[in-house]
Amino acid sequence: MRSDKLKHYLLNETFAVESSVADKWVDFVNEHCISLIKDNDYCKSHVFSQVMHGDNEGALSFALQIVFNSEEEMLRYNQLISPKIIQKISSTFAGQFASFKTVMQILNSSD
């Protein structure tokens, strides 16, 4: 097992967005939310992507994946940054999306 000092964590937040607002939603996230991820010392890297296949009954799915150098950084992000992102999205797209988070410990990576 790896030392605690070498552990990295991946937070995956998946969003199901009504297809009628999906393009505007993606633009909004790129313009107003990604900067919150990039402009802090907690996140090592991030990927914002669209799920290519799935059945969400009129919704499109997107994933925001963020890598952290430590569990502490991930917890700080969850306390300080993540609520701001959800609040920003909710203020513009209330009732037009749903989301859930998954947190994973990275066991092997190309980084």
Residue pairs with C-beta under 8 A, 6 or more apart in sequence:
2 107
7 70
7 71
7 105
7 106
8 44
8 67
8 68
8 69
8 70
8 105
8 106
8 109
8 111
9 67
9 68
9 70
9 71
9 73
9 74
9 103
9 104
9 105
9 106
10 65
10 66
10 67
10 68
10 103
10 104
10 105
10 106
11 65
11 66
11 68
11 74
11 77
11 78
11 101
11 102
11 103
11 104
12 63
12 64
12 65
12 101
12 102
12 103
12 104
13 63
13 64
13 65
13 82
13 99
13 100
13 101
13 102
14 51
14 61
14 62
14 63
14 99
14 100
14 101
14 102
15 25
15 61
15 62
15 63
15 64
15 97
15 98
15 99
16 56
16 59
16 60
16 61
16 97
16 98
16 99
17 25
17 59
17 60
17 61
17 62
17 93
17 96
17 97
18 58
18 59
18 96
18 97
19 58
19 59
19 60
20 96
21 93
21 96
22 60
25 62
25 89
25 93
25 96
25 97
26 50
26 62
28 88
28 89
28 92
28 93
29 48
29 62
29 64
29 89
30 48
32 88
33 85
33 88
33 89
34 46
34 48
36 81
36 84
36 85
36 88
37 43
37 46
37 64
37 66
37 81
37 85
38 46
40 77
40 80
40 81
41 73
42 68
42 73
42 74
42 76
42 77
42 80
42 81
43 66
43 67
43 68
43 73
43 77
44 67
44 68
44 69
45 66
45 67
45 111
46 64
46 65
46 66
46 67
47 63
47 64
47 65
48 62
48 63
48 64
48 65
49 62
49 63
49 65
50 60
50 61
50 62
50 63
51 60
51 61
51 62
51 63
54 61
59 97
66 77
67 106
67 111
68 74
68 77
74 103
82 101
86 99
89 97
